[in-house]
């Protein structure tokens, strides 16, 4: 390892990359500190000691899904008996009401999604991240109205929405059927700003068949991102690790992202802005017997992602998956970006947590500063956000947004069960 690390370090310092063989060798190393140090060479080459964060809101418009991915605890079945299912209306964290069916299924109306986005905008958010299950009945117009409604209600809010899997679903349900390029073009005209990186999981046929067989495979995922990049739409890319895949399969996944990125940088109008390694949360899924990835697996995977995907500008820790504490440590293991204030998140919840999963800006800054980094607020496209009192603007733009005065965060919960989430003490 020592000689390998020396060779790699020299090459990285000179602006070079690690080879596929080196990445495979590093995937197995027990020397996670050296791995982290190497990843930090790339991190600091690109970003120095800056660590980015953003003020955002995640909105999950439905958990009904036609897929049955084994790792997923979010989806609920949409049955023929939907008309007869009893519903109970529960008041959720932001004061709005959601009608849950007896199995916990829900869908938000366009109006409800817009109201949530507006609430976020009024509280200073620069981005909404909107994704959901593959709903068998909602028409394509629902998604168009959702984008245009948010754009009209929140003119400078960036709408980052719909994973590649949802885009493929829309192309199938649209009447008449539409190509991927047509779906993306219509969504962009309606207000879509960029696409998140979800649904990639692990690009490997064996893993696909074992953990998410009914989902489209890597060729379709890449087709959507390739088309988006050709159209000039920036996207992100994820990797879901710590379930049935091996460390070598993770490296293979990252190498495929690096290859795609190289092509986008060479010949397309947009590219991946960041890679987000997602740490598997088994709770409530059909793979609940698999132990949660350990902290060292998290750090190793984040560091490897930085080293392999050195042509992708940012490596993001989505603290919901890795925990705020581990995400903080990862800032010295290759990560340069923390997502984000989040506020509500339905797709994964740890035992005992509710949907209210939030870090305040002060908490994010404290995590970053204690890691020895300089916090910089960014928008979705990694432009600097400048704030003064209740206004914010993006560096280089000639508009500004004025929102409601900031309030001290009050404990809110989606279902009354958020006792497991203990906010960090804030001293800034
Ligand atoms: O696509 C599902 C994953 C993704 C589980 O692009 C799970 O900026 C862990 O993609 N344990 C959604 N992960 C989240 C996502 C994302 C998050 C933050 C930022 C961005 C971005 C994208 O979560 C899904 C799936 O891959 N997922 N179930 C689970 N049990």
Boltz pocket constraint, residues with backbone or C-beta under 6 A from the ligand:
constraints:
  - pocket:
      binder: B
      contacts: [[A, 71], [A, 72], [A, 73], [A, 163], [A, 195], [A, 196], [A, 197], [A, 198], [A, 199], [A, 200], [A, 201], [A, 236], [A, 237], [A, 238], [A, 240], [A, 276], [A, 278], [A, 279], [A, 280], [A, 281], [A, 282], [A, 283], [A, 285], [A, 318], [A, 321], [A, 339], [A, 347], [A, 348]]
      max_distance: 6.0
